[in-house]
Amino acid sequence: MEIIKTITLILYMGGDVSEHTAFEKISKCLKAKRTIERNLYKKSQSVRYSCENKTVEVSKNKDGSSYIVRIVE
């Protein structure tokens, strides 16, 4: 496992972190956020997406792709 700083799309539900996904560029994160907000979730007080620069712990899948294990910061 490795600790890196990356742009992270975070789903907050009821004020708590529910899901998170790493992106290489802020533009790709913001594009994904807009797509999700337009297509999946209607505006709700309890659901919020945010692109943030976070320090995260990552690990590798069997196929070599990385995934976030936890947010360190």
Residue pairs with C-beta under 8 A, 6 or more apart in sequence:
1 57
1 58
1 59
1 69
2 57
2 58
2 59
3 55
3 56
3 57
3 58
3 72
4 55
4 56
4 58
5 53
5 54
5 55
5 56
6 22
6 23
6 24
6 53
6 54
6 56
6 58
7 22
7 23
7 24
7 25
7 26
7 28
7 29
7 51
7 52
7 53
7 54
8 20
8 21
8 22
8 23
8 29
8 51
8 52
8 53
8 54
8 56
8 68
8 71
9 20
9 21
9 22
9 23
9 29
9 32
9 33
9 49
9 50
9 51
10 17
10 19
10 20
10 49
10 50
10 51
10 52
10 54
10 71
11 17
11 18
11 19
11 20
11 47
11 48
11 49
12 18
12 47
12 48
12 49
12 50
13 46
13 47
14 46
17 71
20 54
20 56
20 68
20 71
21 32
21 68
22 56
22 58
22 66
22 67
22 68
23 29
23 32
23 51
26 51
29 51
30 51
33 49
33 50
33 51
36 49
37 43
37 49
41 47
41 49
54 71
54 72
54 73
55 71
55 72
55 73
56 68
56 69
56 70
56 71
56 72
56 73
57 68
57 69
57 70
57 71
57 72
58 66
58 67
58 68
58 69
59 66
59 67
59 69
60 66
60 67
61 67
